[in-house]
């Protein structure tokens, strides 16, 4: 009997976690290439597997027809609390990237492998400065040295990187320090 209760509890916990995840349509908006903002509901992935679509799905608030947008068709979108931009420099094709930290230097998270193209899944972090049209991808192999080289114009940031181990969880803080001390918006 105890095994049945334990199994039921585990299934219930997993179901609650899946139910709380942000997979379905959520309140948001789309920014078109002509800078119009369309308000409605946005969906960019399925629950399982949790992979971005090549095209987001959009239902306008006015009850109009559902529309699909690729990254080349819009500047970006917001879904719930998450903002995404279309980035064309990376891989010579337009892709959606999540904005992790915005400013003169912006930190993005790029999820590769899509629902339509399932060859290899994962994510990587990208840096982009406003005065540079291209991005720098953060390598997982030489993480710390790559950051030290990238921030060669920012001693305060370099000192922070040198003084302790740096993980991807700290990238947003590093970008904030750079933006606050070296390039104000």
DRENMAR-57110 format. One record per residue (C-alpha): x, y, z. Coordinates in steps of 0.05 Angstrom, whole numbers, plus 32768, in hexadecimal, padded with zeros to 4 digits. Layout:
<tornus>
XYZ/...
</tornus>
This chain:
<tornus>
800080008000/803980318011/805780267FCC/8015803B7FAB/8011807B7FD4/805A808B7FC5/8050807F7F7A/801180AA7F7C/803680E27F9F/806E80E27F6B/803C80E27F31/8017811C7F52/805781457F5C/806D813A7F13/8027814D7EFA/8027818D7F23/806C81A17F09/805881957EC1/801781BB7ECC/803D81F77EE9/806F81FA7EB0/8065822E7E7A/805682047E3D/8012821A7E24/7FF8825D7E0B/800B82957E39/7FFB82DF7E3B/802D83077E13/803A832D7DD4/805F832C7D92/808883667D76/808483667D2A/80BD837B7CFC/809983BD7CF1/809983C97D3D/804F83BC7D48/803D83997D89/800883637D85/7FEB834E7DC8/7FCF83087DD5/7FE382C27DE8/802682A47DD4/803C825B7DD1/808482497DC0/808C82017DD7/806881C07DE8/806981A07E2D/808E81627E18/80C181687DFD/80CD81AE7E18/80EB81C97DD7/80E0820B7DB3/80B7820C7D74/80D882267D34/809B82557D31/807682717D6D/802B826D7D6E/800382AC7D7D/7FB982B67D8D/7FA583007D8C/7F7C831E7DC5/7F4783357D94/7F3582EC7D85/7F5382ED7D40/7F7282B37D1C/7FAF828E7D39/7FF082A37D18/803482827D17/807482AC7D14/80BB82977D05/80F682BE7D22/810082E17CDF/80B882FA7CDF/80BA83207D22/80EB83477D4E/80D783217D8C/80A1830C7DBC/809083087E06/807082CB7E25/805E82D27E6E/809B82F17E90/80CC82D97E5A/80E383057E20/810082EA7DE0/8121830E7DA6/812F82F97D5F/817982F77D53/819482F07D0D/81E082F57D15/81E782B27D38/81ED82777D07/81DA82A47CCC/819182957CD8/815B82B57D02/814F82937D45/812982A37D85/815482B07DC2/813E82BD7E09/815382FF7E27/817482EF7E69/819083357E78/818683737E4D/81B383B07E46/81ED83CA7E1E/820683837E25/81CD83517E1F/81D083097E37/81A682D77E0F/8197828E7E17/819182687DD6/816D82257DD6/818181FB7D9B/815C81BF7D80/811381CE7D72/80D381A87D73/80D681A37D27/812181927D25/813381637D5E/817C81567D4D/81A1816A7D8C/818381937DC4/81A381C37DF3/81AF820C7E02/81E8823D7E02/81F282857E1A/820082BF7DEB/821B83057DF8/820A83407DCB/822183887DD1/81F583BE7DB4/822E83DA7D8A/823E83957D6C/820E83727D3C/8229832D7D4D/822683027D8B/825A82DA7DB2/824682937DC6/825E827D7E09/8285823C7E03/827C82067E37/82C581EF7E30/82ED822E7E41/82B782557E65/82E1827F7E95/831882937E64/82E582A57E2F/82C282D47E60/830582F47E75/831683017E2C/82D0831B7E1B/82D1834C7E55/831783667E46/82FD83AE7E4A/82DE83A57E8F/830F839A7EC9/82D883987EFE/82B6835F7EDA/82F8833B7ECC/830A833F7F16/82C783207F29/82D282E87EF7/831982DB7F0F/830882DA7F5A/82D9829F7F59/82BC82677F30/828982817EFF/824C82597EEB/821682677EB8/81E8827A7EF2/821582B87EFE/821682D17EB6/81DB83007EC0/81FE83217EFC/823E83297ED4/8218834A7E9B/81F583787ECD/8238838D7EEB/8253839B7EA5/821683C47E91/821583EC7ED2/825F83FD7ED2/827484017E89/823884127E5E/81FC84347E7A/81BB842F7E52/
</tornus>
